[in-house]
Structures are given as structure tokens and as C-alpha cells.
Amino acid sequence: MPRSPLPPREGISATALRAPGGKATHAKNHLPVPDSIGEWLESEFPEAAPESRRALLTDGDLRDEAGHPVTWDDPVIPGGFYFFHRPVPPEERIPFEVGIVFEDDDLLVVDKPHFLASTPNGRFVRECVVTRLRVDLDQPDLVAIHRLDRITAGLLVLSKRPETRGRYQRLFQDRKVHKTYRALASAPPADMEFPLVRESRLVKPVGGRQVLEVEGEPNAISRIHLLRTITPPHGDTDAAGPPRRGDTDVEPRDRAGGEDGAPPRRGVAEYELEPVTGKTHQLRVHMNALGLPILGDPVYPVDLAPDPYDFTSPLQLLAAEIAFDDPLTGLSRRFESGLELDPAAVSSDPGETR
């Protein structure tokens, strides 16, 4: 797809729309080409009010891929790309801020907070890292070159310049970026040995939120290390405090029984996770499959369908480190998150299935 001739508006990129017909292979190249732009827009947006369709040319500043404005009666370029700004309603602000970790002429590395999307996605167009920073920093060319789940916190790398963007994107595509996550989950059973590698085939059903492990050749690989086990008596997280960065001592696991003869609680452990591949929800699915669902996860093992504005139980998963050899300079680069995990921030009992 050609680059949009329209700059972002209020941090939001223009929408691309491809016309029917043309010689190139695409989803609509077999369809008849309408006689005019107006006829095409009527077929593309049949449920829109007539004034809304016409507003795409005026308020939306509809242009062809060469950047020329178009009129209602202009002929359609078969298979051509057209760009316009669609109306985006206001969104309730996500009450967490983005932290700047590193910046140079080409890259911006930030700490993405929990609950803030990385890029425009469905319900959140304005309330995401890319749109916010384009506006706040007056950098309309910012693009995230990888993604983090909305409820995962930690390091996100953005490209500032289209001229060098492809070099950095290729690093992620070719798996030349080493990413390390930290997570809090239930302490493992005594017979589970670390480090361990989880390999499986992951599939995301159409329309579903949960990614499933299925039979077949593995397409997802994760390395999992146990850093330490937090052992608050009877789940009292205040006794242990949050995990400390760099603390790798493994403490004895909590095997004491609960009150009134209740089953023993396993406590909470801190893990280091290394995704060898980059499938959707990979680390969350693999930890859940091991019987160690990450604390605060609203989808695994049970999809709770939470309100996206419910901030009471942040997922205890943090993109903690990113390292790679810079394709422009050849120098080794390593970035470390300034955020911390916090078991006290999770409202559910670590002994429960959530």
C-alpha cells in the first residue's frame, strides 16, 4: 500500500480505501468499477446518511494516492487507493501516563502503562500510545514497530522516521530482538523444574478472545525461569512486599496450611519469560497451560469479559528488557523498564484460578 498523502489529524492516521477493479490481486479486483466516486461511496457505505458520505470529501479531505483531491463525480481509478480522515468521537481518558525511556533521531522507547493500547485498535483510537505521543510530542510520523497487549505494561519501541523505519522493523520480523518479560503467578509445584521450555501450536479462533493450544507442529516457543517465590503467610502480600528488580534468590515455598484446616496456599512467584516466537497472548497462554496463570489475567484461564475501564486488577506481566544490535550503527542496545510488578495491585486471591 502506498504511503498516505494525508498527514495524521489529531494524531490519527488517515484511513485507506481501495477501489474495485484493477490488474493487481486484491479482495475487490473482481468487482465492477463504479462510474463515479459518489456511486462507489454509496456502495461502500450503504447504511451511512447521504450527508455523511459527502462529508468524506469535504471534512474527510478524500484524496487519491497521488494526493489529488477528488470530487463526487470524478471517475474511479480501478484498484486505486484513496485516503480520507474518518470522524473519530471523543474517548474517556485512560488515567495512566506514558514514560519516556530513551530517544534519539530514529527511535523512541517508552514505558507503556497497563490498560493503554499500543496502537489504534477497535474501541481505542485516541487513547493509545501512538496517538497520544504524536499529539503530545508533535511527532506525526511516530509508529510502533512492535506491539504489546493493552493490559501488558512495559517497553514499547517506536520509529520516528519513515526513512529508517524498515531497518528496525526487520529486526523484529527476523527475530533479532531479545525480549525479556517478568511476571507474577502462583508459585509452582515442588516437582516442576526450571528453567523450562514450553512449545505448542497456538490458534486464535475467529471471534474469540482466548488463544488456544491445539494439536500440531509447534509455532510458539517460550523459555520460563523461576526467579523467586514470595511467601506471605496465608496470602498476606504486605509481609513480603513487591518483588525487587534483580532479586533472583528463590525462597522456600509456602507449604503452611490455611486457617481452619484450609488447603495450603502456594504463594506468589516471580518469573522471567523469554518469548522465542511472538504469537498473540503467547506468554499468557503458556503460563496458563502450565497451571500458572499470570495474576490479574482477565482472559486466562477464564474469560471474564471485563470492562476496559476497570483498572482494579492489572495484569502482572511486564516487558522488562529489550536488546538488539542497532542496524544503523552496529552497536548493541539494551533498554530496561522503569516499571515494577506489584502483587498487592491484584484484587483476586493468588490461590484462586484467576
C-alpha positions as a Markdown table, in Angstrom:
| # | Residue | x | y | z |
|---|---|---|---|---|
| 1 | Met | 0.0 | 0.0 | 0.0 |
| 2 | Pro | 1.4 | 3.4 | -0.9 |
| 3 | Arg | 2.1 | 5.9 | 1.9 |
| 4 | Ser | -0.8 | 8.2 | 2.7 |
| 5 | Pro | -0.6 | 11.7 | 1.2 |
| 6 | Leu | -2.6 | 13.0 | 4.2 |
| 7 | Pro | -0.7 | 13.7 | 7.4 |
| 8 | Pro | -2.3 | 12.4 | 10.7 |
| 9 | Arg | -5.0 | 14.6 | 12.1 |
| 10 | Glu | -5.0 | 14.9 | 15.9 |
| 11 | Gly | -2.5 | 12.1 | 15.9 |
| 12 | Ile | -4.8 | 9.8 | 13.9 |
| 13 | Ser | -3.7 | 8.4 | 10.6 |
| 14 | Ala | -5.9 | 8.7 | 7.5 |
| 15 | Thr | -8.0 | 5.7 | 6.5 |
| 16 | Ala | -7.1 | 3.9 | 3.3 |
| 17 | Leu | -9.8 | 2.6 | 1.0 |
| 18 | Arg | -9.1 | 0.6 | -2.2 |
| 19 | Ala | -11.4 | 0.8 | -5.2 |
| 20 | Pro | -12.7 | -2.2 | -7.1 |
| 21 | Gly | -11.1 | -3.5 | -10.2 |
| 22 | Gly | -7.5 | -3.0 | -11.4 |
| 23 | Lys | -4.9 | -5.6 | -12.5 |
| 24 | Ala | -3.3 | -6.2 | -9.1 |
| 25 | Thr | -4.6 | -9.0 | -6.9 |
| 26 | His | -6.7 | -7.8 | -4.0 |
| 27 | Ala | -10.0 | -8.5 | -2.3 |
| 28 | Lys | -12.1 | -6.4 | -4.7 |
| 29 | Asn | -10.3 | -6.6 | -8.0 |
| 30 | His | -13.1 | -8.9 | -9.4 |
| 31 | Leu | -15.8 | -6.4 | -8.7 |
| 32 | Pro | -17.2 | -3.9 | -11.4 |
| 33 | Val | -15.8 | -0.4 | -11.2 |
| 34 | Pro | -18.4 | 2.2 | -10.3 |
| 35 | Asp | -18.9 | 5.1 | -12.7 |
| 36 | Ser | -18.1 | 7.8 | -10.2 |
| 37 | Ile | -16.6 | 8.4 | -6.7 |
| 38 | Gly | -20.1 | 9.1 | -5.4 |
| 39 | Glu | -21.5 | 5.8 | -6.7 |
| 40 | Trp | -18.6 | 4.0 | -5.2 |
| 41 | Leu | -19.0 | 5.6 | -1.8 |
| 42 | Glu | -22.7 | 4.8 | -1.8 |
| 43 | Ser | -21.9 | 1.1 | -2.4 |
| 44 | Glu | -19.1 | 1.1 | 0.2 |
| 45 | Phe | -21.2 | 2.8 | 2.9 |
| 46 | Pro | -24.8 | 1.9 | 2.2 |
| 47 | Glu | -26.0 | 2.5 | 5.7 |
| 48 | Ala | -24.4 | 6.0 | 6.1 |
| 49 | Ala | -26.5 | 9.1 | 5.7 |
| 50 | Pro | -26.0 | 10.8 | 2.3 |
| 51 | Glu | -24.6 | 13.9 | 4.0 |
| 52 | Ser | -22.1 | 11.7 | 5.9 |
| 53 | Arg | -20.8 | 10.2 | 2.6 |
| 54 | Arg | -20.4 | 13.6 | 1.0 |
| 55 | Ala | -18.6 | 14.8 | 4.2 |
| 56 | Leu | -15.8 | 12.3 | 3.4 |
| 57 | Leu | -14.8 | 14.5 | 0.5 |
| 58 | Thr | -15.0 | 17.8 | 2.5 |
| 59 | Asp | -14.4 | 17.2 | 6.2 |
| 60 | Gly | -12.6 | 13.9 | 5.4 |
| 61 | Asp | -10.4 | 15.5 | 2.7 |
| 62 | Leu | -10.7 | 12.5 | 0.4 |
| 63 | Arg | -7.7 | 12.2 | -1.9 |
| 64 | Asp | -6.2 | 9.7 | -4.4 |
| 65 | Glu | -2.8 | 8.1 | -3.7 |
| 66 | Ala | -1.1 | 10.9 | -5.6 |
| 67 | Gly | -2.6 | 13.4 | -3.1 |
| 68 | His | -5.1 | 14.9 | -5.5 |
| 69 | Pro | -8.5 | 15.9 | -4.0 |
| 70 | Val | -11.4 | 14.2 | -5.7 |
| 71 | Thr | -15.0 | 15.3 | -6.3 |
| 72 | Trp | -18.3 | 13.4 | -6.2 |
| 73 | Asp | -18.5 | 13.0 | -10.0 |
| 74 | Asp | -14.8 | 12.1 | -10.6 |
| 75 | Pro | -14.2 | 8.7 | -12.2 |
| 76 | Val | -12.8 | 5.9 | -10.0 |
| 77 | Ile | -9.3 | 4.7 | -10.6 |
| 78 | Pro | -9.6 | 0.9 | -10.9 |
| 79 | Gly | -7.8 | -0.7 | -8.0 |
| 80 | Gly | -6.6 | 2.6 | -6.8 |
| 81 | Phe | -6.0 | 3.7 | -3.2 |
| 82 | Tyr | -7.9 | 6.6 | -1.7 |
| 83 | Phe | -7.3 | 8.2 | 1.7 |
| 84 | Phe | -9.5 | 10.2 | 4.0 |
| 85 | His | -9.9 | 11.2 | 7.6 |
| 86 | Arg | -12.9 | 9.5 | 9.2 |
| 87 | Pro | -14.7 | 11.1 | 12.1 |
| 88 | Val | -13.4 | 9.8 | 15.5 |
| 89 | Pro | -15.5 | 10.6 | 18.6 |
| 90 | Pro | -14.0 | 11.6 | 21.9 |
| 91 | Glu | -12.8 | 8.8 | 24.2 |
| 92 | Glu | -12.7 | 8.7 | 28.0 |
| 93 | Arg | -9.1 | 9.2 | 29.0 |
| 94 | Ile | -7.2 | 6.2 | 30.4 |
| 95 | Pro | -5.7 | 7.6 | 33.6 |
| 96 | Phe | -2.1 | 6.5 | 33.2 |
| 97 | Glu | 0.9 | 8.2 | 31.6 |
| 98 | Val | 3.5 | 7.0 | 29.1 |
| 99 | Gly | 7.1 | 7.2 | 30.4 |
| 100 | Ile | 10.0 | 8.1 | 28.1 |
| 101 | Val | 12.9 | 5.6 | 28.5 |
| 102 | Phe | 15.1 | 6.6 | 25.5 |
| 103 | Glu | 15.1 | 8.9 | 22.5 |
| 104 | Asp | 17.4 | 9.7 | 19.6 |
| 105 | Asp | 16.8 | 10.8 | 16.0 |
| 106 | Asp | 15.3 | 7.5 | 14.9 |
| 107 | Leu | 13.8 | 5.7 | 17.9 |
| 108 | Leu | 11.6 | 6.5 | 20.9 |
| 109 | Val | 11.5 | 3.8 | 23.6 |
| 110 | Val | 8.7 | 4.2 | 26.2 |
| 111 | Asp | 7.2 | 2.5 | 29.2 |
| 112 | Lys | 3.6 | 1.7 | 28.3 |
| 113 | Pro | 1.3 | 1.6 | 31.3 |
| 114 | His | -1.2 | -1.2 | 31.9 |
| 115 | Phe | -4.6 | -0.6 | 30.2 |
| 116 | Leu | -3.4 | 1.7 | 27.5 |
| 117 | Ala | -3.3 | 0.3 | 23.9 |
| 118 | Ser | -0.2 | 0.4 | 21.9 |
| 119 | Thr | -1.8 | 1.4 | 18.6 |
| 120 | Pro | -5.4 | 2.4 | 17.5 |
| 121 | Asn | -7.4 | -0.7 | 17.9 |
| 122 | Gly | -11.2 | -1.0 | 17.9 |
| 123 | Arg | -12.7 | 0.9 | 20.8 |
| 124 | Phe | -9.5 | 2.9 | 21.4 |
| 125 | Val | -8.2 | 5.2 | 18.7 |
| 126 | Arg | -7.3 | 8.3 | 20.6 |
| 127 | Glu | -6.5 | 6.5 | 23.8 |
| 128 | Cys | -3.4 | 4.6 | 22.7 |
| 129 | Val | 0.4 | 5.3 | 22.9 |
| 130 | Val | 0.9 | 6.2 | 19.3 |
| 131 | Thr | -2.0 | 8.7 | 19.0 |
| 132 | Arg | -1.2 | 10.3 | 22.4 |
| 133 | Leu | 2.5 | 10.8 | 21.7 |
| 134 | Arg | 2.0 | 12.0 | 18.1 |
| 135 | Val | 0.0 | 14.9 | 19.7 |
| 136 | Asp | 1.9 | 15.4 | 22.9 |
| 137 | Leu | 5.4 | 15.4 | 21.3 |
| 138 | Asp | 4.2 | 16.9 | 17.9 |
| 139 | Gln | 5.7 | 13.9 | 16.1 |
| 140 | Pro | 3.2 | 12.9 | 13.4 |
| 141 | Asp | 5.4 | 10.2 | 11.9 |
| 142 | Leu | 5.6 | 8.1 | 15.1 |
| 143 | Val | 4.8 | 4.4 | 14.5 |
| 144 | Ala | 5.1 | 1.5 | 16.9 |
| 145 | Ile | 7.3 | -1.2 | 15.4 |
| 146 | His | 6.0 | -4.0 | 17.6 |
| 147 | Arg | 3.0 | -4.3 | 19.9 |
| 148 | Leu | 2.1 | -5.1 | 23.5 |
| 149 | Asp | -1.3 | -6.3 | 24.6 |
| 150 | Arg | -3.3 | -3.4 | 26.0 |
| 151 | Ile | -3.2 | -4.9 | 29.5 |
| 152 | Thr | 0.5 | -5.6 | 29.5 |
| 153 | Ala | 2.9 | -2.9 | 30.7 |
| 154 | Gly | 6.5 | -2.2 | 29.8 |
| 155 | Leu | 8.8 | -1.3 | 27.0 |
| 156 | Leu | 7.5 | -0.3 | 23.6 |
| 157 | Val | 9.7 | 0.8 | 20.7 |
| 158 | Leu | 8.5 | 3.4 | 18.2 |
| 159 | Ser | 10.0 | 4.6 | 15.0 |
| 160 | Lys | 10.3 | 8.4 | 14.5 |
| 161 | Arg | 11.5 | 8.5 | 10.8 |
| 162 | Pro | 10.0 | 6.7 | 7.8 |
| 163 | Glu | 13.4 | 6.7 | 6.2 |
| 164 | Thr | 14.9 | 4.3 | 8.7 |
| 165 | Arg | 11.8 | 2.5 | 10.0 |
| 166 | Gly | 12.1 | -0.5 | 7.8 |
| 167 | Arg | 15.6 | -1.4 | 9.1 |
| 168 | Tyr | 14.2 | -1.6 | 12.7 |
| 169 | Gln | 11.0 | -3.4 | 11.7 |
| 170 | Arg | 13.1 | -6.0 | 10.0 |
| 171 | Leu | 14.9 | -6.8 | 13.3 |
| 172 | Phe | 11.6 | -7.8 | 14.9 |
| 173 | Gln | 10.5 | -9.7 | 11.8 |
| 174 | Asp | 13.7 | -11.7 | 11.7 |
| 175 | Arg | 13.6 | -12.4 | 15.5 |
| 176 | Lys | 16.8 | -10.5 | 16.1 |
| 177 | Val | 15.4 | -8.7 | 19.1 |
| 178 | His | 15.8 | -10.3 | 22.5 |
| 179 | Lys | 12.8 | -9.5 | 24.7 |
| 180 | Thr | 12.6 | -10.4 | 28.4 |
| 181 | Tyr | 9.4 | -10.2 | 30.4 |
| 182 | Arg | 8.7 | -10.6 | 34.1 |
| 183 | Ala | 5.5 | -12.0 | 35.6 |
| 184 | Leu | 3.8 | -12.8 | 38.8 |
| 185 | Ala | 1.9 | -16.0 | 39.1 |
| 186 | Ser | 1.2 | -18.8 | 41.6 |
| 187 | Ala | 4.2 | -20.5 | 42.9 |
| 188 | Pro | 5.0 | -23.7 | 41.0 |
| 189 | Pro | 4.6 | -27.2 | 42.5 |
| 190 | Ala | 7.7 | -28.6 | 44.1 |
| 191 | Asp | 8.3 | -31.1 | 41.3 |
| 192 | Met | 8.3 | -28.5 | 38.5 |
| 193 | Glu | 11.9 | -28.0 | 37.3 |
| 194 | Phe | 13.3 | -24.7 | 35.9 |
| 195 | Pro | 14.3 | -23.4 | 33.6 |
| 196 | Leu | 11.8 | -25.0 | 31.2 |
| 197 | Val | 10.7 | -24.5 | 27.6 |
| 198 | Arg | 7.1 | -24.6 | 26.5 |
| 199 | Glu | 6.4 | -25.4 | 22.9 |
| 200 | Ser | 2.9 | -25.7 | 21.4 |
| 201 | Arg | 0.7 | -24.8 | 18.5 |
| 202 | Leu | -1.4 | -21.7 | 19.1 |
| 203 | Val | -4.6 | -20.8 | 17.2 |
| 204 | Lys | -6.9 | -17.9 | 17.8 |
| 205 | Pro | -10.5 | -18.8 | 16.7 |
| 206 | Val | -12.3 | -16.2 | 14.7 |
| 207 | Gly | -14.4 | -14.0 | 17.0 |
| 208 | Gly | -12.9 | -15.5 | 20.2 |
| 209 | Arg | -10.6 | -13.7 | 22.7 |
| 210 | Gln | -8.8 | -16.8 | 24.0 |
| 211 | Val | -5.9 | -18.2 | 22.1 |
| 212 | Leu | -6.0 | -22.0 | 22.2 |
| 213 | Glu | -3.3 | -24.7 | 22.3 |
| 214 | Val | -4.1 | -27.3 | 19.7 |
| 215 | Glu | -2.5 | -30.4 | 18.3 |
| 216 | Gly | 0.0 | -29.9 | 15.5 |
| 217 | Glu | 3.5 | -28.6 | 14.8 |
| 218 | Pro | 4.6 | -26.0 | 17.4 |
| 219 | Asn | 4.5 | -22.4 | 16.3 |
| 220 | Ala | 5.1 | -20.8 | 19.7 |
| 221 | Ile | 8.1 | -21.3 | 22.0 |
| 222 | Ser | 8.7 | -19.7 | 25.4 |
| 223 | Arg | 11.5 | -20.0 | 27.9 |
| 224 | Ile | 10.5 | -19.8 | 31.5 |
| 225 | His | 12.7 | -19.2 | 34.5 |
| 226 | Leu | 11.7 | -19.1 | 38.2 |
| 227 | Leu | 13.3 | -16.0 | 39.8 |
| 228 | Arg | 12.0 | -16.3 | 43.3 |
| 229 | Thr | 8.9 | -17.3 | 45.3 |
| 230 | Ile | 7.2 | -14.8 | 47.5 |
| 231 | Thr | 5.8 | -16.5 | 50.7 |
| 232 | Pro | 3.4 | -14.3 | 52.5 |
| 233 | Pro | 1.7 | -16.1 | 55.4 |
| 234 | His | -1.8 | -17.0 | 54.4 |
| 235 | Gly | -1.7 | -14.8 | 51.3 |
| 236 | Asp | -0.7 | -11.6 | 53.2 |
| 237 | Thr | 1.2 | -9.8 | 50.4 |
| 238 | Asp | 2.2 | -7.0 | 52.7 |
| 239 | Ala | 4.5 | -9.3 | 54.6 |
| 240 | Ala | 6.7 | -10.0 | 51.6 |
| 241 | Gly | 6.4 | -6.8 | 49.7 |
| 242 | Pro | 6.6 | -6.5 | 45.9 |
| 243 | Pro | 9.4 | -8.3 | 44.1 |
| 244 | Arg | 12.7 | -6.3 | 43.8 |
| 245 | Arg | 14.4 | -5.7 | 40.5 |
| 246 | Gly | 17.4 | -8.1 | 40.2 |
| 247 | Asp | 16.4 | -10.2 | 43.2 |
| 248 | Thr | 16.9 | -13.8 | 42.0 |
| 249 | Asp | 17.1 | -15.6 | 45.2 |
| 250 | Val | 14.4 | -18.3 | 45.4 |
| 251 | Glu | 12.8 | -18.5 | 48.8 |
| 252 | Pro | 11.2 | -21.6 | 50.3 |
| 253 | Arg | 7.7 | -22.2 | 49.1 |
| 254 | Asp | 4.7 | -21.7 | 51.3 |
| 255 | Arg | 3.5 | -25.1 | 52.4 |
| 256 | Ala | 1.7 | -24.0 | 55.5 |
| 257 | Gly | -2.0 | -24.9 | 55.8 |
| 258 | Gly | -4.6 | -22.2 | 55.8 |
| 259 | Glu | -6.9 | -21.3 | 58.6 |
| 260 | Asp | -9.4 | -23.9 | 59.9 |
| 261 | Gly | -7.6 | -26.7 | 58.0 |
| 262 | Ala | -8.0 | -25.0 | 54.6 |
| 263 | Pro | -5.7 | -26.3 | 51.8 |
| 264 | Pro | -2.2 | -24.7 | 51.8 |
| 265 | Arg | -1.7 | -21.6 | 49.6 |
| 266 | Arg | 1.0 | -21.8 | 47.1 |
| 267 | Gly | 2.0 | -18.1 | 47.4 |
| 268 | Val | 3.1 | -16.0 | 44.5 |
| 269 | Ala | 6.3 | -16.4 | 42.4 |
| 270 | Glu | 8.2 | -14.1 | 40.1 |
| 271 | Tyr | 9.1 | -15.5 | 36.7 |
| 272 | Glu | 11.4 | -14.4 | 33.9 |
| 273 | Leu | 9.8 | -15.2 | 30.5 |
| 274 | Glu | 11.6 | -15.1 | 27.1 |
| 275 | Pro | 9.4 | -15.4 | 24.0 |
| 276 | Val | 11.4 | -17.1 | 21.3 |
| 277 | Thr | 8.4 | -16.5 | 18.9 |
| 278 | Gly | 5.9 | -13.7 | 19.0 |
| 279 | Lys | 2.4 | -15.1 | 18.8 |
| 280 | Thr | -0.6 | -13.3 | 20.2 |
| 281 | His | -1.0 | -13.9 | 24.0 |
| 282 | Gln | 1.8 | -16.4 | 23.8 |
| 283 | Leu | 3.3 | -15.9 | 27.3 |
| 284 | Arg | -0.2 | -15.8 | 28.9 |
| 285 | Val | -1.3 | -19.0 | 27.2 |
| 286 | His | 1.9 | -20.9 | 28.0 |
| 287 | Met | 1.8 | -19.9 | 31.7 |
| 288 | Asn | -1.8 | -20.8 | 32.0 |
| 289 | Ala | -1.2 | -24.2 | 30.3 |
| 290 | Leu | 1.4 | -24.9 | 33.0 |
| 291 | Gly | -1.2 | -24.3 | 35.7 |
| 292 | Leu | 0.5 | -20.9 | 36.5 |
| 293 | Pro | -1.9 | -18.3 | 35.1 |
| 294 | Ile | -0.5 | -14.8 | 35.4 |
| 295 | Leu | -2.0 | -12.8 | 38.2 |
| 296 | Gly | -4.7 | -10.3 | 37.1 |
| 297 | Asp | -5.3 | -12.0 | 33.7 |
| 298 | Pro | -8.9 | -11.4 | 32.7 |
| 299 | Val | -8.9 | -13.9 | 29.9 |
| 300 | Tyr | -7.0 | -17.0 | 31.1 |
| 301 | Pro | -8.0 | -19.4 | 32.4 |
| 302 | Val | -11.5 | -17.9 | 32.3 |
| 303 | Asp | -12.6 | -15.0 | 30.0 |
| 304 | Leu | -14.2 | -12.6 | 32.4 |
| 305 | Ala | -15.0 | -10.1 | 29.7 |
| 306 | Pro | -14.1 | -7.2 | 31.9 |
| 307 | Asp | -15.0 | -3.5 | 31.4 |
| 308 | Pro | -11.9 | -2.0 | 29.7 |
| 309 | Tyr | -12.3 | 0.9 | 32.2 |
| 310 | Asp | -12.0 | -1.4 | 35.2 |
| 311 | Phe | -8.4 | -0.7 | 36.5 |
| 312 | Thr | -8.7 | -2.7 | 39.7 |
| 313 | Ser | -6.6 | -5.8 | 38.8 |
| 314 | Pro | -3.7 | -5.0 | 36.4 |
| 315 | Leu | -2.1 | -8.0 | 34.6 |
| 316 | Gln | 1.2 | -8.8 | 36.4 |
| 317 | Leu | 3.1 | -9.0 | 33.1 |
| 318 | Leu | 5.9 | -6.6 | 32.3 |
| 319 | Ala | 8.0 | -6.2 | 29.2 |
| 320 | Ala | 11.1 | -5.6 | 31.2 |
| 321 | Glu | 14.1 | -5.6 | 28.8 |
| 322 | Ile | 14.7 | -5.3 | 25.0 |
| 323 | Ala | 18.1 | -5.8 | 23.4 |
| 324 | Phe | 19.3 | -5.8 | 19.8 |
| 325 | Asp | 22.2 | -4.7 | 17.6 |
| 326 | Asp | 21.4 | -1.4 | 16.0 |
| 327 | Pro | 21.1 | -1.9 | 12.2 |
| 328 | Leu | 22.3 | 1.6 | 11.5 |
| 329 | Thr | 25.4 | 1.8 | 13.8 |
| 330 | Gly | 26.1 | -1.9 | 14.6 |
| 331 | Leu | 26.2 | -1.0 | 18.3 |
| 332 | Ser | 24.5 | -3.2 | 20.9 |
| 333 | Arg | 21.5 | -1.6 | 22.6 |
| 334 | Arg | 19.7 | -2.7 | 25.7 |
| 335 | Phe | 16.7 | -0.9 | 27.3 |
| 336 | Glu | 15.3 | -1.6 | 30.8 |
| 337 | Ser | 11.8 | -0.8 | 32.0 |
| 338 | Gly | 11.4 | 1.5 | 35.0 |
| 339 | Leu | 8.1 | -0.1 | 36.0 |
| 340 | Glu | 7.6 | -2.7 | 38.6 |
| 341 | Leu | 5.2 | -5.6 | 39.2 |
| 342 | Asp | 3.0 | -5.4 | 42.3 |
| 343 | Pro | 1.1 | -8.4 | 43.7 |
| 344 | Ala | -0.8 | -6.0 | 46.0 |
| 345 | Ala | -2.4 | -4.4 | 43.0 |
| 346 | Val | -4.3 | -7.6 | 42.1 |
| 347 | Ser | -7.6 | -7.8 | 43.8 |
| 348 | Ser | -8.1 | -11.6 | 43.4 |
| 349 | Asp | -6.6 | -14.1 | 45.8 |
| 350 | Pro | -3.4 | -15.7 | 44.3 |
| 351 | Gly | -4.8 | -19.1 | 45.3 |
| 352 | Glu | -7.8 | -18.7 | 43.1 |
| 353 | Thr | -8.0 | -19.6 | 39.4 |
| 354 | Arg | -7.8 | -16.1 | 38.2 |
